[in-house]
Amino acid sequence: MLVLIQAMYVERDITPAFRRVAGHYSMVALVGPRQAGKTTFLKEMMKGCRASYVLFDDPDARGLFNEDVKKFRLQYLEGYDLGVLDEVQYCRDAGSKLKYLVDTGSRLWVTSSSEILLRKEVLSYLVGRVSIVRLYPFSLAEFLRARGQRAYTAEILRRHLWEHMTHGGYPRVVLTGDPEMRRTILRDLYETMLLKDVARTFSIEDLDTLERLVRYLAFNVGALLSYENACKLLDVSYQTLKKYTDALVKSYLIALVKPFFTNKTREITKQPKVYFLDTGLRNAIANEYPVEPTGPLFENYVFSELIKMGFTPKYWRTKSKAEVDFVVEVGNEVVPIEVKIMANPPKVERSMRSFIERYRPHRAFVVFYRGEKGEVEVGGTRLVYTDVAGLRDAVTSFI
């Protein structure tokens, strides 16, 4: 039996930013993973507007857009103040047709579950006309909102964090009370993403190899991706592996984190690290739901929270094996972030000291699952120990 915790709209973190750009641009593109809540969000934002909603899964709407955009405008947009075009990545020549619609007076909000919408052959038509906003599965803050949790102790927070990390932030999963049903929804979502967003959109026919690759990545979160080793293990060519990995990235299933360096001779590797955008989906693929988080899983979870905050994390590693999990860059500021299952001040790891000595950041962070909040000064750098809930405020407070 499907048990819903609450059938209410959950306020999304991107709301202020979306409202701001929607007031200044003729077109806003809302992109992000399938079932992350894009349609629900836009329908909430549509309230009070004379708006038309078009889902391009509908073959009639898609066919009219593809064959005659002028007739499409007459059928779906004429007489409305706003047109919401859902899953526009399924349409042909989307860039030129969206440009025509905007240039002839239509105000549009469009969605896509694939980065294919953001390719240069589409975006080149829309320069100056479109603002891009990304919507991911629920962040921890949104998850707590969905749970109605406004105040909490460290133990209550840890319990919610564990649930969020275990089953992820997809709204339908979060709003389902039955743990077994959550896992069923995650498995079904994964199969849909693989078939529709990855295989169909990027013309991949070898689903067996694609699935083996995804499982391989699920068991290696936080590890360096060696294309050579992966090719040998999966028995595929480099070109195939690169194509499949790129499709997974553009479908918002995984992310490849690049190294941070300023001295290429001392910070050596160019290999990316692999993380999933949602840890619940990763757990479903690996069929692992740990009672206590492992280091790599918690690291992946912190990565996904940083992405939802709008950062583009990198990692740092040197020849001498000093390593910091994440580095975020804002303007000329570099902010190192170390992730620990257990951490308490004033203990400072050698790698963090090494980064601080080299780059002299104003602040640095240790994010823990269990530990005590606090601060310590290291070489003029303020090193802050915090839990995941405090990370957003701690990082953005000085940026």
C-alpha positions, 0 to 999 in steps of 0.5 A: 500500500502506498502511504503518503506522508503529506500531500502538500507543496514543499517550498523549494530553495530556488524559489527566490532566484526563479522569481527574480529571473522570471521577471526579467527574461522572456524565457526561463529554462528549468533543467534537472533530473526526471521527477525532481519536481520541475512540473510541480514547481512550475505549476505552483509558480503559474498560479495567478497567471493566464498560462498554458501548459504543454507536455511534450510527451504528448505526441500531438503537441510534439508533432505540431511543434516539430512540423509547424511552430506557427500552428503550435503557437496558435493552438497552445500559446495564443491568448495566454500570458505565459506558456509552460513547455514541459520536457522540450528536449524531445522536440526537433530544432528546439533552439530556432523554434523557441527563438521564434516563439519568444521573438513573436511575443510569447513568454515561456518557461520550459523544462528539460530532464537532459542537458541536451537542451543546453547544447550550443546548437540550441543555446546559440539561438537563445543568447540574451533571451533565456535564463537557466535555473537548475532544480535537483531532488530535495536538499536537506533543508527541503527534506526537513520542510517536507517532514515539518521539522522546524526545530531539532536536536543533533540526534533528530537531525542525524536521524533525518539526515540518515533517511535523506542519505539512504533514500534520497531526495526525489519528492515522490520518495520523500513523500512516501511513508513505506520504506519498501515502497520508497525502494520500489519507486527508486528502482522504477525511477532508475529504469525509466531514467536509463531507458528514456533519458539516457538510452533514448535521448543519446541513442544507446542500444547496448543497455547491458553494457550501460547497466554494468557501467552504472553499477560499476560507478555506484560501487566506486563513488568518490573514487578516481575514474580510470577510463583505462581500468574501466574499459578493461573491466567492462570490456568496452572501447574508450569511445564507448565508455566516454559516450556512455559516461557523458550521457549519464552526466547529461541525464543528471544521474552522475557527476564527474568532479574535476581536480583543483590545481594551480600548480600542474607539476605538483597537483598531478592527476587529471582524472575525475572523481565520480559521484551520484546526484542522488544518494538514494538512487545510488543505493538502489542501483547498488542494492545497498541501504546501510544502517550506518553511512560509509565514508564514501556514501557520506562524501557523496551526500555532502557533494550532492548538497554542495551541488544543490547550493549552487557550487561546482565542487572540485577535489584537491590531490598532490603527489605527496598524497595530500588530499582534500575532498572538496574545494569550492571557488567563489570569485577569487576565494577558494574554500576547502571542505573535508568530509568526516564520519566523525570529527571534533575540534581541535584535531586537524588532518595533515591534508587540510593543514597542507592545503591551508599552508599552500593557499591561505584560505580565509576559512575552511570547513570540516563537515561531520556526521557525528561530532562537535561544532566548533572552530580552530585557527590554523595558520591564520585560517578559520577552520569551522567544524559543522554538520551538514545542516549548518554547512550552507549558512557557514559557507555562504555567510562570508561569500 
